[in-house]
Every structure is written in C-alpha cells, then in structure tokens.
Amino acid sequence: MRASRLLSMLMLLQSRERMSAPAMAAELGVSVRTVYRDIDELGAAGVPVTVERGAAGGFALVEGWRTRLTGFTPQEAQAVFLGGLRGPAAQLGLDEAMRSAQLKLLAALPAGEQADARRVAARLHLDPVGWYQVASRVDHLHAIARAVWRDERLRIRYESWKGIVERTIEPLGLVLKAGDWYVVARADGDLRTYRVSSVLAASGGLGRFARPRKFDLERHWAASIERFEAGLYRGVATVRVSDKGMAQLRGMSAAVAAATAQASKRRDRAGWRRVTIPIESTEQAARALLVLGSDGEVLTPHELREEIARAVRTMARRYRA
C-alpha cells in the first residue's frame, strides 16, 4: 500500500509543477502528516524534491528531473484501453494519437499482460448515443478543442432558443454527455455551457486568456446539472398506475425513476399503486403521461387531468372521422 502511494506521489509531482501538502493529501486520501513523512521517504530514496514555504509554496521536483518508471499493472493497462474510445477520439482529431499511445503501451507491457490489455477492446464497447438517435454533427469540435487545449479565445456564432447570436468565449473544457458534446466557457464574465452541435461558426486568432486557477470542470458540470434539474421541475403530479405503467414511468427520466423508487408499496383493489412525480409544466407532463395509455391515470393536479382529457377527446374525434 505504501509503495503504491509513494509511486502515486511521484507521478503527481512529475505531472504537476507544484503541489501543496493539503492538495496532495486530498488527492491521495491521507493526512498532511503522512504526506510529509512520504516526502521524506522519497528524498531518502534519491528523488530530488524541493520544498518552498509560503502561500504559493509546496513540493516540486528539481527542474529537468524525471523518472522513466512505466510500471503499469494489468488493471491500469486495461483501464487505459477502455478509456481510449475511438468515436470521441476521432471527433477530437486524436484518433491516430490514441492508436499510437496504445501501441506504445502494449510495447511497454510484459508479453503475458499484452493479451489482457487487448482483450478489453475485444470484449467491451461503449456506445454513448441513445436508442433511435444518431450522433450530433460536430463540425466545429476540432477548432473548439484546439482552443481548449491552448487557452485561446474563440468567436462563435451560436443557434440558441432565442435565435442566432455571436459571442466571444474563453473555452475552459469539453464534456461528452449522452452522445452530445458541450463546451463550458467563460463569456462576459459568466460561466456558460454551449452545445457544440449548435455552433454554426467558430474562429480563433483572438489571443490567449488566463484560465481560472480554481476551476474544476468535473465539479462545475455536476453542480450545473444539479441546478438545471432543480429548476426544471416546477411542480408535481400524482398518478395511479398498473405494474406496466410503473415500468413506463421509470423510463421517463432519472427524477421520475427516483420518485417511483420512493413510492408506497400499497396497492388498491385493482392492484395499482400511487406515485407522486416531478413535472416541468402541464403541457410537458400531458405529452409525457399520454404514453401510459390505459395503464395510468392522473389524479392531481386538476389542470393536468383536463389537459390529458382534451388531448384524448381530440384524438378520439380524429380517429372516428
């Protein structure tokens, strides 16, 4: 365990210019005291670690010193191969680089472990696009990715729900979610998210920008998704459903699926259960709940019952004609 931690510490120091003791402790999941003790161990083993005190200080390797250690475990090699997804890599213009990196990794592995690494690609495949969907066009993804790598400003023309707008952005990161690429960027002093398939034009040459030191892409994305979903559902509806209707509810969204998991197990005389689910609006909920057909009934709110009743009457007249 300790040897693995010392190796991880060495890799952290080699991949980053400088790290404070608290930051390294958080990264490794140990105490600050343990970090200082392990730093002493690295120094005793001949690793040239410098220590700079003060608010901007921390640990760093002597400039120019690097280890050539490439001791991948079989599990680590498999993880690298699993992470090398051809579709996203090709969209980013990194397909050939990914192939080259995997070949170099294979060459570095012992002969007995090469087959394990190759087995991942032969037995596991990730398709991020949903059923009955095609991948979105990402004509400008390569240009946006290049700007993200280089911390360069971009001028984009973007099709939003308000219309077509032009804006200068400072792209901070790219996210692939459910087959769609999104760029998180700073624009007019605020952090915003743009769907790459809605970018109609992107041009660079606007100079570099200073990346926010404390920006964490993964943490920002998780927080923004939580805020979006919290603001999306503005009401609730109580529905009565059969077992088949319950299964259909679970497939509507993560929030509705969570509501079904918390529903009471009590059944009425017909064997149906009641569930209170979150809804965006009366119109949206009516469209979504119509798929329940005869396996569901909206109990509240009254306006949602009326909206579904109107839709059913209209459909009945149309089919009788």
N, C-alpha and C positions, 0 to 999 in steps of 0.2 A: 504493500500500500504506500509506504513512504517513498520507495524508489519511483513508483509511478507518479507521485506528487512532485518529487524533485524534477522528473523529466518534464511534467506539465509546466512547472515553474520556469524551467529553462526555455521551453518553447514559447511561453508568454513573453519572456524578456527578449527573445530573439525576434519575435514578430511585432513588438511594440517598442517605441523609442524609450519610453519611461513609464514605470508603474509605481504608484504609491502602495504602501503596506496595506491600508484598508481596502484599496481596489483589488489587490492581489488576493487578500483574504476572502473577499466576497466572491471572486472568480473561482477560487479553489474550494470554498466551503469550509475554511478553517479559521482559527483565531489569528489575530495580528501577531501574538506572541509566537505562534507556530511558524508564521511567515519569516520572522526574524531568525528563528532557530534554523529554518531550512536554508535561508540565505547564507548563514554561516557554514552550513554543510557544503553548499555549492562552492563557496570560496575555498574551503579546505580541500575540495576535490580538484582545484585548479581552474575553476571557472572565474574569469575576471569580472566581478560585479562591483560597480561603483554605487555609492550611496550619497545622495545630495539632500540635505535637510532644507526645511522651509516649506511654505505653502505650495510651491510649484515643484517640490523635490520628489524624490522617490528612488527606485532602483533602476539601474540600466547596465547593459553590458558595455565593456570598453569598445569604443568605436572601431569597427573593422573586424571584431572577433565574431566568429560564427562556428557552430558545431555542424559537422556533417552527419550527425546521427539520423538514420532513417528507419528506426526500428518499428515499423508498422506491425501491430498484432493482426491476426487473421480477421478479427471482428472490425478493426479500424479500416482495413483494406476493403472489406465488404461494404462498409458504410460509405466510403468514398465512391465506390462503383454505383451504389444505389443512388447517391446524390447526383451522379452525372447524367441528368435527364437530357436526352437528345433533343426533344422538341424545344424546351425553353432555351437550351444552349444554342441551338441553331437560330432561334429568333433573336438572340442577343449577339449573333455573329461569333460565337465561341465554340462552334461545333468541332472545328479542326483542333483547336487548342485543347478541348476536352478529350478528344481521341488521343492526342499526343501525351497528355498528362497520364491517362490511364495506361498507355503503353509503357511509360517510364516507371509507373508504379509497379506494373507487372514485372518489369525487368529487375526491380529492386527487391522483389519478394523471393523467398526461398522457393525452390521448384515445387515442393509439396503444398505450398499455400497459393500458388498461382491458380490452380483449378478451383479453389474455394472462391476466389475473387471473381473468376469468370462465371461461376455458377449463379451469381446474383443476377447478372443481366439475362441469363437464360431462363430464370425461374421467377423473376419479379419484374413487373412493368407497371408504371404509373401513368394513367390517362387522366389528366386534370379536367377534361371537358365533360360537362354533364350530358346525360342521355338526350338524344334527339336535338343536339346542338352541334354547331361547328365552331371551330376556333375563330375568335375575332381577328379581323385584319389589323396588323400592327406595322403599317408601312413606315412609321417614323420611330419605331422602337430602337433601332440601331443608333440613330442620331441622339435619342434621349439617353440611352445607356452610355454612350460616349461622353455626354455632358455630365452624367452622374459620376463616372469614373474620374473625370478631370476637374470636377467642381467648377464647371463653366455655365454661365447664364445662357438661357435659351429664349428666343421669341417664338411663341406658339400661336397658332390660330386654332381655336377650340370650339366644338359644337356642344353647347350646354343646353339645358332645358329652357333657358331664357333666350337662346339664339346663338349666333356665331360671335365670339368675342376674340380679341387679341390681347395677349398679356406677356410680359417678360417674367420669367420664373427662374428660381435658383433650385434646380432639381437635387434632392437630397437622397432619394432612394427609390428602388423599384420593388413592387410587390406583385406576385402572381397568385391570384385568388380565383378558384373555380374556372380556370381556363382564360381569365381576363387579366391583362397587365394594367397596373396602376402606377403612376408616378406621384410620389409625395414631394411637394416642392414648397418653397417659401415664395410668396408673391405679395407685394405691397405690405410686407411686414408680418403677414399671417401665414400659418401652415395650411396648405390646401392639398386636396387629392384630385388628380385628373385621370380619367380613363384613357389609356393610350389609344384605343381604337377610335376615340372621338377627336383625336388630334388630327387636324386637316393639313397642317404645315408646321415645320419646326426648322428654325435657322439659328446657327450659333455665331461665333465671332464677336460676342459681346463682352468678352473678358471673364476673368475668374472671380469667384466670390469666396468669402471666408465661411467655412462650414461651422455651424454651431457646435461648440465643443461637447456639450452635454446631450446632443440629440441622439436618441436611441430609436432606430427605425422599428424594431420589433415591438418595443414598448409603446411607441406612438401609435402604431397600427392597431394594436389590441385595444388601446384606450379610445381611439376614434371609432372603431367598430362598436364598442360598448355604448358610446354616446349616441351613435347613429341609431342603434336598435332601441335605445331607451326613448329617443324622440320619435321613433317611427310609430310605435303602438300607442295610440291616444285613447283607447277605450277597451272595454271587454264585452264579450258576449257569452251567454250561457246556452249551450246546445245539448240536446238529448240525442244519443247515437247508439246504434247497434254495434256489435263487435266489428263488423265490416266498416262501419262509419268511423269507429275509433282508429282503425288502421289507416284510413284515408286521412284523418286529422294528423296523425303522426308524420305523414309525408309532406305536410304543407310548409312547415318551417321549423327551425330549431326552437323558437319561442313557443309555438303551438305544441310541439312534441314534448317540451318540458312541462307544459300545462297538463297534458294527458297523463304524464308520469305521476303528477301530484293529485290527480283526480281521485275521488272516493271510489272504493270498490263496490259500493252498494248499487244494486240493480232494482229496477221497477218490475212490475208484473210481467212486462213483455221481455224482460232480460236486458233492457237498455240502461245506459249509465249517463249521468250528467257531468259535463265538463265546462269549466269557465276558461275561455281562451282570450288572448290579447288580439285586438283588431286595429288596423290602421284607420279605417273610415267605414262608413256604412256601405258606400259603393264598392270599395275593395273587398270587404267581407262578404257581401252578397255574391260577387263573382266567384270568390274562392269557395264558399259554402254550397253553392249550387251543385258542385260535383258530388256532394253527398247523396243527392237524389232521394230515394225513399229510405235511405239508411240514416237519415238525420233530420232533426227539427230544431229550429232556432226558438228558444223560449224568451230570451231578452237580448237586446232592447227591442221595444215595440217597433221603432222605425226600421230596424233591420228585418224583422218579420214581414213588415209591409213591403219593403223593397224586394224581398225574395218572392213574396206573393204576386207582386206586379209583374216581375220577370216571368214567373211560371204562367200567369194568365196570358201574357203576350205570346209566349212560346206555344201555349195550347191553341190559341186562336190561329196562329200561323200554320200549325200542323193540321188543323181541321179544315183549312181552306182548300 
